[in-house]
Amino acid sequence: MNKKKMITLLAVAGLVLALGATAQAFTDNFDTPHNYLTNGLGAYDGLLDGDGTVTTNSLNASLDRPGALYIQNDAPTGGWSGDSTGELLYKEWTGDFVATVEVTDFAGNLLERVFHNSGGILARDPDGGLGTQNWVSMNYFPTWVGFIAWNNTDSARTEHGQVAMHWAGDDTFAIAEANPWIQLERVGDDFHFRISADGVTFYALTDPAYAGVPDGTQPALVINRPDLPATLQIGLVQDGTNGIALDQINGYIAFDNFSITPEPATMLLLGLGGLVLRRRKRA
C-alpha cells in the first residue's frame, strides 16, 4: 500500500469512527408499557423540568394511551416561561440529526381549548440553567396557531413559523390533525422545522410566519444557533398550562413513532466511508 492510499484510508476510517459515535439511529414506538416516573428512564438519558414549576401527573408508554407516550402535567408557567422546557424526556446526541415524531392525541379542541397546551420536539444545551436556558423546539400547537417554532436564547424566547390564527377564525385543530407528524433537523448551526401529513413528505414552517399551511412553495424557516454545542439533549416535551379558563383539565399530549437519526449528509458520508473500507479490505 502506497503512502497516499494509506493516508486516504486512515482519513476515511477516522471520519467513519467520528460520525459513527452517535450515528446509530434511536427509535421508540412506545409499544412496551413503562412508567417513567416510577420505573426509571428506560432507554432515555434524562428527564428535565426546566424551571422546577411543572407537576407531572403522567409520563408513560402504552399505559394511558396504548402504543403511545403520554405526558400530562400541571405547569403554572409551562412553555411560556423562558426558563422552562416543560417536562422533557430526552436522549443525548452529538452532531447533526433529524428528529421526527407523530402526535396521536392532544388536549382540547376548537371550541374547548386547553390554555396553553403545546408539545413537540426540543433540542437543548445541557449546560443551561435559570436565566441561561438555550434551546430550540418544533411544537404542535393547535391551541393557537397550528404549529410553531420556538427559539430560546439565555431564557429569552422568540416565536417563529406560526401557521394559522385561531383568533382570525382559522381551524387550527383541523390543520394540526391533518399534519400529525413534526420534525426538527440540525445541519451544522442551522435548525429546520417541518410538518407532514404522512410521515414521508415534510414541508418547512415558513419565514415570515402566517403564510398559510406549508406546501413547499413558501420561504423556509431556518434558525441559526452557532452558540449551541455539538451535544444536545433531544427529546419530547409537553409544556402547556392547565385549562382553567375552559374545562378545568390539565394539558396533555401523546406521541408515537419517535426517531432520532443522523441527517442525510452524515448518512451519506458513513455509507461512502464504509464502501471505501470494504473495497480496501477486499483488495
RAFENWO-V624903 format. One record per residue. N is the residue number from 1. RES is the residue in three letters. NEAR is the number of other C-alpha atoms within 8 Angstrom. Layout:
n:N res:RES near:NEAR
n:N res:RES near:NEAR
//
This chain:
n:1 res:MET near:4
n:2 res:ASN near:5
n:3 res:LYS near:6
n:4 res:LYS near:6
n:5 res:LYS near:8
n:6 res:MET near:9
n:7 res:ILE near:8
n:8 res:THR near:8
n:9 res:LEU near:10
n:10 res:LEU near:8
n:11 res:ALA near:8
n:12 res:VAL near:11
n:13 res:ALA near:10
n:14 res:GLY near:8
n:15 res:LEU near:10
n:16 res:VAL near:12
n:17 res:LEU near:8
n:18 res:ALA near:7
n:19 res:LEU near:11
n:20 res:GLY near:9
n:21 res:ALA near:7
n:22 res:THR near:10
n:23 res:ALA near:10
n:24 res:GLN near:8
n:25 res:ALA near:9
n:26 res:PHE near:7
n:27 res:THR near:8
n:28 res:ASP near:8
n:29 res:ASN near:9
n:30 res:PHE near:12
n:31 res:ASP near:9
n:32 res:THR near:7
n:33 res:PRO near:9
n:34 res:HIS near:10
n:35 res:ASN near:11
n:36 res:TYR near:11
n:37 res:LEU near:9
n:38 res:THR near:5
n:39 res:ASN near:8
n:40 res:GLY near:7
n:41 res:LEU near:10
n:42 res:GLY near:7
n:43 res:ALA near:4
n:44 res:TYR near:8
n:45 res:ASP near:9
n:46 res:GLY near:8
n:47 res:LEU near:9
n:48 res:LEU near:9
n:49 res:ASP near:12
n:50 res:GLY near:12
n:51 res:ASP near:9
n:52 res:GLY near:6
n:53 res:THR near:9
n:54 res:VAL near:14
n:55 res:THR near:7
n:56 res:THR near:10
n:57 res:ASN near:8
n:58 res:SER near:9
n:59 res:LEU near:12
n:60 res:ASN near:14
n:61 res:ALA near:18
n:62 res:SER near:15
n:63 res:LEU near:9
n:64 res:ASP near:7
n:65 res:ARG near:10
n:66 res:PRO near:8
n:67 res:GLY near:11
n:68 res:ALA near:14
n:69 res:LEU near:13
n:70 res:TYR near:15
n:71 res:ILE near:14
n:72 res:GLN near:13
n:73 res:ASN near:18
n:74 res:ASP near:13
n:75 res:ALA near:13
n:76 res:PRO near:8
n:77 res:THR near:10
n:78 res:GLY near:14
n:79 res:GLY near:12
n:80 res:TRP near:6
n:81 res:SER near:8
n:82 res:GLY near:13
n:83 res:ASP near:12
n:84 res:SER near:14
n:85 res:THR near:14
n:86 res:GLY near:15
n:87 res:GLU near:14
n:88 res:LEU near:13
n:89 res:LEU near:12
n:90 res:TYR near:12
n:91 res:LYS near:10
n:92 res:GLU near:9
n:93 res:TRP near:9
n:94 res:THR near:8
n:95 res:GLY near:10
n:96 res:ASP near:11
n:97 res:PHE near:11
n:98 res:VAL near:13
n:99 res:ALA near:13
n:100 res:THR near:13
n:101 res:VAL near:14
n:102 res:GLU near:12
n:103 res:VAL near:13
n:104 res:THR near:10
n:105 res:ASP near:7
n:106 res:PHE near:9
n:107 res:ALA near:11
n:108 res:GLY near:10
n:109 res:ASN near:9
n:110 res:LEU near:9
n:111 res:LEU near:4
n:112 res:GLU near:8
n:113 res:ARG near:13
n:114 res:VAL near:19
n:115 res:PHE near:12
n:116 res:HIS near:11
n:117 res:ASN near:17
n:118 res:SER near:15
n:119 res:GLY near:13
n:120 res:GLY near:13
n:121 res:ILE near:17
n:122 res:LEU near:14
n:123 res:ALA near:11
n:124 res:ARG near:12
n:125 res:ASP near:13
n:126 res:PRO near:7
n:127 res:ASP near:4
n:128 res:GLY near:10
n:129 res:GLY near:8
n:130 res:LEU near:9
n:131 res:GLY near:8
n:132 res:THR near:10
n:133 res:GLN near:17
n:134 res:ASN near:12
n:135 res:TRP near:12
n:136 res:VAL near:11
n:137 res:SER near:12
n:138 res:MET near:16
n:139 res:ASN near:13
n:140 res:TYR near:13
n:141 res:PHE near:13
n:142 res:PRO near:12
n:143 res:THR near:17
n:144 res:TRP near:10
n:145 res:VAL near:13
n:146 res:GLY near:16
n:147 res:PHE near:14
n:148 res:ILE near:15
n:149 res:ALA near:14
n:150 res:TRP near:12
n:151 res:ASN near:12
n:152 res:ASN near:13
n:153 res:THR near:10
n:154 res:ASP near:10
n:155 res:SER near:13
n:156 res:ALA near:7
n:157 res:ARG near:9
n:158 res:THR near:7
n:159 res:GLU near:9
n:160 res:HIS near:12
n:161 res:GLY near:14
n:162 res:GLN near:14
n:163 res:VAL near:16
n:164 res:ALA near:14
n:165 res:MET near:12
n:166 res:HIS near:11
n:167 res:TRP near:6
n:168 res:ALA near:5
n:169 res:GLY near:6
n:170 res:ASP near:8
n:171 res:ASP near:8
n:172 res:THR near:15
n:173 res:PHE near:11
n:174 res:ALA near:7
n:175 res:ILE near:11
n:176 res:ALA near:13
n:177 res:GLU near:7
n:178 res:ALA near:7
n:179 res:ASN near:11
n:180 res:PRO near:13
n:181 res:TRP near:13
n:182 res:ILE near:18
n:183 res:GLN near:14
n:184 res:LEU near:14
n:185 res:GLU near:12
n:186 res:ARG near:12
n:187 res:VAL near:9
n:188 res:GLY near:6
n:189 res:ASP near:9
n:190 res:ASP near:11
n:191 res:PHE near:12
n:192 res:HIS near:11
n:193 res:PHE near:14
n:194 res:ARG near:12
n:195 res:ILE near:14
n:196 res:SER near:13
n:197 res:ALA near:11
n:198 res:ASP near:8
n:199 res:GLY near:8
n:200 res:VAL near:6
n:201 res:THR near:7
n:202 res:PHE near:10
n:203 res:TYR near:10
n:204 res:ALA near:13
n:205 res:LEU near:16
n:206 res:THR near:15
n:207 res:ASP near:12
n:208 res:PRO near:9
n:209 res:ALA near:10
n:210 res:TYR near:10
n:211 res:ALA near:11
n:212 res:GLY near:6
n:213 res:VAL near:7
n:214 res:PRO near:13
n:215 res:ASP near:7
n:216 res:GLY near:8
n:217 res:THR near:5
n:218 res:GLN near:9
n:219 res:PRO near:8
n:220 res:ALA near:9
n:221 res:LEU near:13
n:222 res:VAL near:9
n:223 res:ILE near:8
n:224 res:ASN near:7
n:225 res:ARG near:8
n:226 res:PRO near:7
n:227 res:ASP near:4
n:228 res:LEU near:10
n:229 res:PRO near:7
n:230 res:ALA near:6
n:231 res:THR near:10
n:232 res:LEU near:13
n:233 res:GLN near:13
n:234 res:ILE near:13
n:235 res:GLY near:11
n:236 res:LEU near:11
n:237 res:VAL near:14
n:238 res:GLN near:16
n:239 res:ASP near:14
n:240 res:GLY near:17
n:241 res:THR near:17
n:242 res:ASN near:16
n:243 res:GLY near:15
n:244 res:ILE near:9
n:245 res:ALA near:7
n:246 res:LEU near:8
n:247 res:ASP near:9
n:248 res:GLN near:8
n:249 res:ILE near:8
n:250 res:ASN near:12
n:251 res:GLY near:19
n:252 res:TYR near:13
n:253 res:ILE near:15
n:254 res:ALA near:13
n:255 res:PHE near:13
n:256 res:ASP near:14
n:257 res:ASN near:11
n:258 res:PHE near:12
n:259 res:SER near:12
n:260 res:ILE near:11
n:261 res:THR near:11
n:262 res:PRO near:14
n:263 res:GLU near:12
n:264 res:PRO near:6
n:265 res:ALA near:6
n:266 res:THR near:11
n:267 res:MET near:10
n:268 res:LEU near:8
n:269 res:LEU near:9
n:270 res:LEU near:12
n:271 res:GLY near:8
n:272 res:LEU near:8
n:273 res:GLY near:12
n:274 res:GLY near:9
n:275 res:LEU near:8
n:276 res:VAL near:10
n:277 res:LEU near:11
n:278 res:ARG near:8
n:279 res:ARG near:8
n:280 res:ARG near:7
n:281 res:LYS near:6
n:282 res:ARG near:5
n:283 res:ALA near:4
//
